[in-house]
Amino acid sequence: MPVNSLDLGGWAVKSVRNPWGQIPMTAGGRSLSGRTREYMDDLLDQQRAPDSVSRRHHYVPRSYLRQWSSDSKRIWVHDTVTGAVKQLGLADVCVKENFYRVVGSDGTPHNRVELMFGVVDSELRRVQVLLANLEDPDQLEFDDLLGLGVSMAVQRMRTLQQRRVQLQYNKWLVAQNPSQHQSIDDDIDNPHRLAGVHTEMLFKGMWQAADVLTTRQIEVWHDPQGRFVTCDAPVLIPFKNNVRKGLMSAPYILWPVSPYRAVALSNELVGEKALIRTATGKLVGVATHGVEQGRERMIFASDEQRHRLLEGKTFRRRTQSRLRCANHTPQGERIPPPGCCVEWSETFAAAPDVALCEQGLHSPAPAMSSIP
């Protein structure tokens, strides 16, 4: 199977020629056509739309969570901080006031980013339903592959968890060199700074992340018993030895799409548009473990799987920033002493995990650890 390497804005990406008939790349969003072009045009149109009055913004779409609801209104929720298990309305989970409220170029706060996510959510729902009901992988079109990649990339980046972890890392950078790095946190003068920085990073990075995801093999894990659960950070990169792999090196990137189906993007390419696999207990366990470790605070289940939510159980650990020193750059170039390169990744821990060298190169960052 022919393989060629593309360098897209700093990403060294291997692309495999596959049954889709072309290399599944958008060149970081610069080369779009068909449904993907329409999707981008719809996003841009929302920038000129009248401002939305809504202040309650969902960072996981209600339409996505509806797959786990028996009445399209409520869902079973395990709050992993309090241990409580109860039914909540879809309107009241994964929602935060002014989460996407940003300041425009004229200095006026607005909610048009929420309108843009309306476009994102419509495409996500289309892809979710398509894969939740897929019987014949040959019916998938190239636009469906791109839709899956973009939907998973955006959903992974838009969560409260990713905003918190980015804020942790920024706190460390500011402590190292406040003249070079500015805080992205809100303050009295700019109460919407963090939302602005987060959403800007998201929309700038969505196509590059989608380009990485679309190089992977689509597997659809089907469980006739409906044992898949999900969470408030539903695109999951499982941890190994409590460290999260990157998009390119992780064996699987998981996205539960219903109690009966989970999409797994694998690095094991077999030349098929998609593989539909019967989910063994082991595969269900992989997905469940991914949800339990990957969630921010809430785990969701259907009525039939409500018993899988362990009432009273609390989780002390969750995704945190991890910092380590290396004597080489990410490109493999050696850094002669005194000197080091700080690697930022994500870990499964109770607080940020910082273990750096003692050469006097790094300043303490207590503000980072104050965001557990």
N, C-alpha and C positions, 0 to 999 in steps of 0.2 A: 504494500500500500504506500504510494508516494507521500513523502513528508517534505514540507519546506518550511523555512523559518522566516517569520515576519517580525520586524521591529516597529512597534506602533507606540510612539511617544514614550519610550522607556520600558515598554513591556516586550520581553522576548517571548514570543508566542509560537508554539508549534501548531501548525494547521495540517490536518489530514484530509486528503481528498476522499470524499465519502459518497454515499448514495444520494445526497442532495444535489450532486451534479456540479457543485462549485465550492470554493473555499468559503466557509461561513464567517465572513468578516465584514464589519461595517467601516473598517479603517478609523476606529475611534469616533464614529458618527459622521464621518466625512463622505461616506459612500452609501447612500440609502436609496431604496427603490420600493415600489409596490406598497404593501400595507405599512411597512416600516417608515416610508417617506410620509405617508398620510398621518401616521402616528406622531411623527416629529412636527409636522405642520399643525396638527391639532394642539400639541403642547404650546407651540409658539403663539397660536391664536389666543390662548388664554391670557397671555401677557397684556393683550389689548382689550380684554373683556372688562365689563363693569365689576367693581370690587365686590367680593362676597361678604355678606354680613355675618357669616358663620364664624364663631370663635372657638368652637369645640372641634378639634381636628384629630382624626384617627390616623395613627401611624401603622396600624394593621387594618386593612379594609374590612368593614362589616360584611361586605359581599363574600370575602374570602372565608371568614369565620362561620358564615351561614351554613356551610357544608356540614358542620358539627352540631347544628341546631335542629331539633325535631319540629319546631313551630316557626322557624325563621325569625324568632324574636329573642330567644334566650339560649344560653349555653352554660354548660357546667364548667366551673372555674376552680382551680386549686391555687390559692394565694400562698406561694412558697415562703413568704415572710411571716405570715401569721399562722399558717397551717390550715386555715379555714377552707372548706369545700362547700360551695353553694352555687345556685343558679343566678346568673346576672343577665340583664338585658344587653343585647349586642351594642346598643347605643352607649353603654356605660363602661365598656372594656376597651383597652388600648386607645384611650382618648386623653388628650391633654389640651387645656385651653391655650390658644395662641401658639400652638406648636410650630406652625408654619407661617406665622405672621412676621413679615420682614419689612425693612425700610427701603422704599424705592429711591430711584436716582434723584427725585425731587425732595427727598427728606421726609416723605409722608409714609407712615406704616400702612400696609395693605395686606389682603388675604388672597391675592391672586395665585399664590403658590398652591393653596388648597384647591383652587379650580384646576390647576395643572395636574394635581394628583387625582382629580376626577377622571381625567383622560387615562392616566396610569392604571387606575383601579378598573376601568372598563376593559382594558386590554388584559390585565391580570386575570380578571374573572373569565374572559373568553378562553384564555389558555388553560386556566384551572378546570373549567367544565369540559373542555376538549379532552384533556388528559385523564380526567376522572372517569370519562365514559369511553375512552379509546378502546376499540376492538381490533382494528386493522391498522398497524403502523404505516402501511403504504399510503394511507389516505392523508398523512401529514404532508403539508406543503413547506417550502423553504421559509415562507413568512411565519409559519408556526414555530419553527426553530428559533428564528430571531425574536419572535414575541416571547417565547419561553426565556431566552437569555436575558432580554431587557427586563422582563417582569421579575425574575429572580434577582437580578443585579440590583434593581431599585428597591425591592422589598428588603433585601439584606441590609442596604445602606440607610434606609429611612427611619430606623427604629430608635426608640429611646435609649436602647443599649448602646448603639453605635455613637449616638451623641454624647453619652456619658464617657465612653472610652476615649473618644477624641478630645474631650475636655480634660481628662486626666493627662494625656500626653502633652497637651498645650500647657498645662500647669508646670510640667517638668521643663519644657522648652523655655518658658518665660523665666523660670528660676535660674537657668543656665546663662541666658543672655537677654535681659529685659530690653536692651537697646535694639536688638535685632528681631526679637519675637514679641508680638503684642498679644495680650489676652483676648481670647474669643468669648469670654464669659460676659453675661449681661451686667450692666451697672445702671445707675440712676440716669445717666445721660443717654444710654442706649439700651433700653430693656429688651430689644429684639436682636441684639448682635449675634448671639449664639445660633438662633434660628437662621439668620442670614448666612452665616459662614457654613453651617451644616448643609443647607439646601444648595448653596452654590457649589460646594464640593461634590454633592450628590449628583447634580445634573452635569457637572463637568466630567465626572468619572463613570457615569452609567454606561456609556457606549464601550469604553475600554474594558470594563468589567464584563459586559455582555459578550464582547469579542472573545474573552478568555473562556467563558462558560460555554459558548457555542462550539468550541473545539472538542467538547467531551461527548461521550456516548450517552444517549438518553436511555435510562432504564426506568420502567414503570413497575413498581412492586405492588402486586395485587394481593390483598388479604381478604378472602371470603368471610372471615370472622369480624372484619371491621375493627381491628385493634389499634389502628394508628391514632395517636393524639397529636396535638400541635401546641404552639405557645406564642408568646408575644414577641418573639424574634424568630419567625417561622422558617427562614432559610438558614440551614444548619451546616456548619463545617465542624465535624466532630473533633474533639480534642484527642491527642495521643500523648500519654504521659503528662497530662494536664497542660499541654501546649497546643495551640490551634495552628494547624498547617495553613499555608497560603492557598489562594485560589487555584494555582497551577499544580501544586504538589499534593493536595488532599486527595486521598483515594476516592472519597465520595463527597458530593455536595447534595444535601437532602432538602426536599421541600414536600411535606405532607400536603396533599390536595383534597383529601377526604378521609373519613375513617377507614375506607377500603383501599385507598391508593396513596402511594408516596412516589414522587419523582426522585430518582437518584441519578445525578450526573457523575458518570464514572470515567476514570482514566483508562479503562480497559476497552479500547476501540475494537469493534468487531465488524464494522462496515454495514451495519443495519441502521435504518432511520430511528428505530426504537426497539428495545427488547421489553416484552411484557413477561415478567417473572412472577410465579406464585411465591408469595412471601412466606418463607419458613419462620418458625419461631425465632431463629437466629436473626433474620433480617428485621423482623418486628422489634426485636430487642435492640438492634443497632439504632433504629429510628427512635425508639423510646428513650434510650440512653442519651442520644443526641439532643432530644427535647429537654430532658431533665437537666443536662449540663448547659445547654445552649440558651435556655430561657432567660429572660430578664427577671420577671417576678411571677408571671402567670402561666399555668398549663391548662389547656382546654381539652375537653372530652365530650363525646356524644352521650345521649341518655344510656345507650347500651354499654358504654365503657366507663360510666361514672364510677364504678367500683375500682377502676384502675387508679383513681385519684386517692392518694393515701391521706385521709383527713388527719390533721394533727401533726403531720410531718413538715418540718421546716428545713430550708436549705441555706446553709451558711455561706457556701461558695457560689460564685457566678463568674461571668466573663470580666476580666480585669486587664489593664495594661501590664506588659512585661518588658523590662529593659535589661539588656545584657551587653557587655563590652566584647568586642572582637578585635583581633589584630590585623584584620583585612577588610576591604570594602565589599559591598554586595557583588561587585564584579570580580572579586578574587584577588585584587591588588593588595599586596602586603603594606601595612602601615608601620614604619619603623618607630621604635620607642624613642622618647616618650610620646605617646599618642594612641588613640584607639578609635574605633567606629562603634557607635551605640546602635544596637539593633532593637527596634520596637516591634513587638508581636503581641498576641493575646494569650492569656492563660486562664485556667480555671482555679480561682483562689478566692479567699475572703477579702482581700484588699490588693491594691497594686503591688506587683512583685518587682522590686528594684534591687539588683545585685550587680553593682558596677565596680570597676577597678579602684584601687586606692592610690592612684598617682597624683591626686590633688587636682584632677581635671574637671570634676563634677561637683556642682553645688547641691546641697540638700533641697528637696522640694516638698515641704510639709503640706502645702496646699494640694498637691497631687493625692497624697494619702488620705486627705480629708473627704475625698469623693470615693467611697467604697463601692 
